[in-house]
Amino acid sequence: MTLAAVLCCAMTTTVFTACSTDSNNDEGANDKTPKYVMIQFYMDNTEDMLKYCNIEMTIEDQQGDKKSTVLTMDYVDANYMCYATASGDLPTQYKFSRKVTLKQEIDNLEKFDYTNRTAAAYGIYNASGYQIAYGETDVVGDAGTAKGAEVANFAQLIKQGALDYTRTFKFDEKGNLIPENNTAQ
């Protein structure tokens, strides 16, 4: 299966809905056999990060097909949050990665706001397109502000990959999210 990932960063909420309008009269609504997953990744950013850094977001499916984009203000909502959606037949796996590099030196800034928080929400659907399960992951990562001399030190941390991460989301044939070791790089 090819990667069905669409970067849809204009969304502010996720709503997983069924495809039918009359679930009482449709046999598919009662089918609890999982067929596919739709997952939406959430990635926090800051105005400083978007201004002074290149932030590359990549989604990779279990076949190794990748879709990447470098974020700009056009890809984030009013809170600098970005969203990416992917879907595929079960069992499946997606890797969601972020790589942050400096566009320019930030050593002379008075402060630099940063974050590496991320989370995901997912729906499990049957063959008729009805959602039969929903789940959310914990928010991981943190946020803060480097001030004064800390900014130069934080610039070095960015160069070392302190804001980079890869999270893996693996689903078995029943639609269960299998815990993975998801850590910052």
C-alpha positions in Angstrom: 0.0 0.0 0.0 1.3 3.5 -0.8 1.5 6.2 1.8 -1.8 7.9 2.1 -0.4 10.9 4.1 -1.8 14.3 3.6 -0.3 17.2 5.4 -3.4 19.2 6.5 -2.1 21.8 8.8 -5.0 24.2 8.5 -7.2 22.0 10.7 -7.7 23.0 14.3 -9.6 20.0 15.6 -9.8 16.3 14.6 -13.2 14.7 14.1 -13.3 11.1 13.0 -16.7 10.4 11.6 -18.5 7.5 10.1 -19.2 7.5 6.3 -22.9 6.6 6.6 -25.7 9.0 7.6 -28.2 6.3 8.8 -26.3 3.8 11.0 -29.5 2.2 12.3 -30.4 0.8 8.9 -27.0 -0.1 7.7 -25.5 -3.5 8.5 -22.0 -2.1 8.2 -22.6 0.0 11.4 -22.7 -3.2 13.5 -19.6 -4.7 12.0 -16.8 -4.5 14.6 -14.1 -6.1 12.4 -11.3 -3.6 12.1 -10.1 -2.8 8.6 -8.0 0.4 8.6 -6.7 3.2 10.8 -6.7 6.9 10.4 -4.1 8.7 12.5 -3.5 12.4 13.0 -0.2 13.6 14.4 0.0 16.9 16.3 3.2 18.9 16.5 3.8 22.0 18.6 6.0 24.8 17.3 6.7 28.4 18.4 6.9 31.6 16.5 10.6 31.8 17.2 11.2 28.3 15.8 9.3 29.1 12.6 11.2 32.3 12.2 14.7 31.1 12.9 14.6 27.4 12.1 13.8 25.0 9.3 11.4 22.5 10.7 11.0 19.4 8.4 8.1 17.1 9.1 8.2 13.6 7.6 5.7 10.7 7.7 6.9 7.3 6.7 4.7 4.2 6.2 5.7 0.6 6.8 6.9 0.2 3.2 9.4 3.1 3.7 7.5 5.6 1.5 8.1 9.1 2.9 6.3 12.4 2.6 8.1 15.5 3.9 7.5 19.2 4.1 9.4 22.1 5.6 7.0 24.1 7.7 6.2 27.8 7.2 3.6 29.9 8.9 1.2 28.7 6.1 1.3 25.2 7.7 0.4 26.1 11.2 -2.7 27.3 13.0 -3.0 30.4 15.3 -1.2 28.4 18.1 1.6 27.3 15.8 0.3 23.8 15.9 0.7 21.6 12.8 -1.3 18.5 11.9 -0.6 15.6 9.6 -2.9 12.8 8.7 -2.2 9.3 7.4 -4.4 6.2 6.9 -3.9 2.6 5.9 -5.1 -1.0 6.1 -4.3 -2.9 9.3 -1.8 -4.0 10.3 0.3 -1.0 9.6 2.9 1.3 11.0 3.8 5.0 10.7 6.8 6.9 11.7 6.4 10.6 12.3 9.6 12.6 12.4 10.7 16.2 12.9 14.1 17.6 12.2 15.0 21.2 13.3 18.0 23.1 11.9 18.9 26.7 12.3 18.2 29.1 9.3 20.5 31.6 10.9 22.4 32.1 14.1 20.3 33.0 17.2 23.2 33.6 19.7 22.4 37.3 20.0 18.7 37.0 20.7 17.4 38.0 24.1 15.2 35.0 24.2 14.2 32.0 22.2 10.9 30.1 22.8 11.0 26.4 21.9 9.0 23.2 22.1 9.2 19.6 21.0 5.7 18.5 22.2 3.8 16.0 20.1 0.8 13.7 20.3 -1.5 11.7 18.1 -5.2 10.7 17.9 -6.5 7.8 15.8 -9.6 6.1 14.7 -10.1 2.4 13.8 -12.6 1.8 11.0 -14.4 -1.2 9.6 -14.6 -2.0 5.9 -17.8 0.0 5.6 -16.1 3.1 6.9 -17.6 3.2 10.4 -15.4 4.2 13.3 -15.3 1.3 15.8 -12.6 2.6 18.1 -10.8 5.8 19.0 -7.7 6.5 20.9 -5.2 9.2 21.8 -1.6 9.1 22.8 0.0 11.0 25.6 1.5 14.4 24.9 5.3 13.9 25.0 8.0 16.6 25.0 8.3 19.9 26.7 8.5 23.6 26.0 10.4 26.5 27.4 12.3 29.7 26.9 16.0 30.2 26.6 17.1 33.6 27.8 20.3 35.7 27.6 23.4 33.5 27.5 21.2 30.4 27.5 20.2 31.2 23.9 23.8 30.5 22.6 23.9 27.3 24.5 20.5 26.3 23.2 21.6 27.1 19.6 24.3 24.4 20.1 21.7 22.0 21.4 19.6 22.6 18.2 22.6 21.8 16.1 23.0 18.6 18.1 19.4 17.6 17.4 17.8 18.5 20.7 14.4 19.4 19.1 14.4 16.4 16.6 12.4 13.3 17.3 10.9 10.3 15.7 7.7 8.6 17.0 6.5 5.2 15.7 2.9 4.2 15.8 2.4 0.5 15.0 -1.1 -1.1 14.8 -1.8 -4.8 14.8 -4.5 -6.5 12.7 -7.1 -5.8 15.5 -6.4 -2.1 15.5 -4.4 -2.1 18.8 -1.7 0.4 19.1 1.5 -1.5 20.0 3.7 0.4 22.4 7.0 1.5 20.8 10.1 3.1 22.2 9.5 6.7 21.0 12.3 9.0 22.0 13.9 12.1 20.9 16.9 11.5 18.6 
